[in-house]
């Protein structure tokens, strides 16, 4: 099965095509312009690299968060728009889980960290043993200091930091068994989402395009501000 995966939950945009656990097409861009301008050229490049037409795609995976609210909406809307006309199977993938799937073959705890501002990161922990990924905790927003305290309780495994806040967290982490992911694996990309989706589809873990929805750990800033304003008006 040819699975197209889309990842634009943070600054980089990528698309990957996987079939039989083999990466047959991949494209990546991180040029700091809106994802609405870069996503479809990246998808076309991935198809070209795999010598495929979109008619060859049988399922679509997309990172659903946590991450940039705008990026997530663009990615999910694009996945729906591509999948709906042909009623393709869809898989919404946690951005953090997709990042962990980039480390298949390792024997380590994978610690994806995405900048959530205000000294917080979006995070989850995963144990990877060969081709098995086991979730240790749910996706969450956590203070960096609290995450560092939690990592100190893990003594018997290597811990690998990845995603866009990895370098910032590593600078303040003094733990010997914690390391940075290598540069090619440090920022999340669509390959991890595709590899997870392949497993999920085998176990009927897919959905209709209409069911794709973003995973917001925090409310969007505009909604937070609106709710704060509404609370103040009620208190008057």
N, C-alpha and C positions, 0 to 999 in steps of 0.2 A: 504493500500500500504506500503510495506517495503522499506524504504529509507535509504541508506547508506550514511553517511556524513563523509568527510575527512577534517581534519584541521591540517595543518603543516605550517602555515604562519609565525610563530616565533619559538622559541626554543622547546616548547612542541609539541608533536605529538599525535593526538587522532582520534578515529573513533567511530561513534555512529550509531545505527540503531533505527529508530523511525517508529512506525506504529500507526495511530489513535491517535496522540499526546502522545503516551506512549513510553517511552524509554525501548526498549527490549534488547539492547546490547550496551556495552560501554567499551572502552579500552583507556588507556592513558599512555604516556611515556615521561619523560623529563630527559634523561640521557646524554645529551650534545654530542651525536654523530650524524653523518649525517642522515638526514631523509630517505635517500635511504636504510639505514640499518634497520630502525625502523618502517617505515610506514606499510609494508605488514604484519609483525608479529602482529602489533597493529590491523590491519583490521581482521586478522584471529582470534585474541582473542575476538574481538567484535562479530564476527559471532558465535564463540563457546559459548560465554556468552548468546547469544540469541537463541542458539540451532537451528541455521540456516546454510544452505549452500549458496554459492554465487548465485546459481540458484534461490534462493528465493527472491533475491533483484530485485526490480522493477524500481528503480530510484537511481541516484547518485548525491549528492550535494558536492561541494568543495569550500573551502574558496579561493577567487581569489585575495585578497589583500585589503588594503595595508599590507606590511609585508616584510619578508626576500625574496629577489629576488630568491635565490636558493630554499628555502622552497616552495615558490609559484609554481615555475616551476616543482618541483618534485610532488607536490600535484596535479596539473592540468594534467600533463602528465600521472600520475597514474590513475586519474579519466577517462581520455580519453581511456587509454588502457583497463580498466575494462569495460567501457560502450560500446565502439565501436562494439565489436563482437556480442553483443546482441541488439544493437541499443536502449539502455536504455535512458530514459529521463534524462537530466542533468540540474542542477541548479548551476550557479556560484553565490556565495554569498559574498558580502562585508564582510571582516573580522570584521569590526566595527559593522555592522548591526547584524551579527551573535552573537557578544558579547552582544548586547542589548537584544537579544531574550533569553538570559540566565536569564533575570530578569522579565519574564512574571509573573504577579500576584502582582507586585510592583505598587506603585504610586509615581513615581520619575522621575527625569531627569537622564539618564544614559550617562556617559561621558567616553567612551573607549579612552585610550591613549596608543599608541604603540611607543616605542623609535624610533626616526628617526635621532638621533645624532644631533650634532651642536645646542644643546639647543632647538630642535624641537621635536614634536610628531606628529604621524598620529592620526587624531581625527575626530570625528563627534559627534553630540549631538542628543539624541533621548528621546522623552517623552513616558514613559510607564504608561498606565492606565489599570490595570488588564491584559487582554489578547490582548490589542491593543498597537502596537508600531508605533509611529509617528516620522518620521525623521524631525529634526529641521534644520539641515544644511548638505551640501554635505561632503563627505569624503575629507580630506585636510591634508596638512602638515602645521603646525602652530607653531610659537614660543611659548614656555611655558608661557612667560610673557604675550603674547597677549591672550592666552587662559584664564589665570587667570583673566585678565581684563574683558573678556567676561563673565566669570562665575559670576562676581560680579553684573552683571545686572539681574541675576536670583535670586529673593528673595522669591518667593512664593512656591518653591518646594524643596524637598530634592534632592541633587545631589550626585550620586554614581560614584566614580572613579573605573575603572576596566582596565584590560589588563596589559602588562608587565611594563609599566612606571607609573602605578597608585601610587605606594609607593613613587617614586621620586617626582611626582607632589604634592602628599598630604603633603610631608614634607615642601614644600614652600608655600602651600596654607593656608591662615589664616582665611578662611571663615567658619562660624559656621554651615552652612547648607550643607557643603561638607563632605562626609565620604568615607572611603575605603570599597570596596566590601568585604564580608567575604572571608576567604582564599579559600574555595572550589569554589567560583565564580570569583576569582580575575583574573586568567589567562584564556584566551579564550579556548574553547574546541568545539568539533564537535557537541555537543548537540544543541547549538544555531543555527548552520548552518542547521541541520536536521529539527528543528522546523520551521524555516523560509521556508525551501524548501517545506515542507508539505503544507503550505499556498499558496506558489507560484504555485505549480503544480495544485492545485484546480482551480486557476485562469488562467491556461494555461501559466504560467510564466516560461516555461522551454525551453531548447534548444537542438539541436543536439550535440553530443559529440565534433564534429569538431569545434563547435562555441565557446567552452570554451577558455577564454583568460585571462591572468593576468591583474589586475588593478594596474598599477604603478602610484603612485602619484608623485614620483621622478623618473628620469631616473636611470638605474643601473649605479654604479660608473664607470665601464669600458666604458660605452657609454658616460657619462659626460666627462670623460677624453679624449676620442677620439674627441668629438665635440670641446672641448677646444683647443686641438692640431690642429684641422683643421682650427679653427678661427685664431690661431696664424700664421699658414702657409699662410692663405689668406692675413693677414695684412702685411706680409713681402714684 
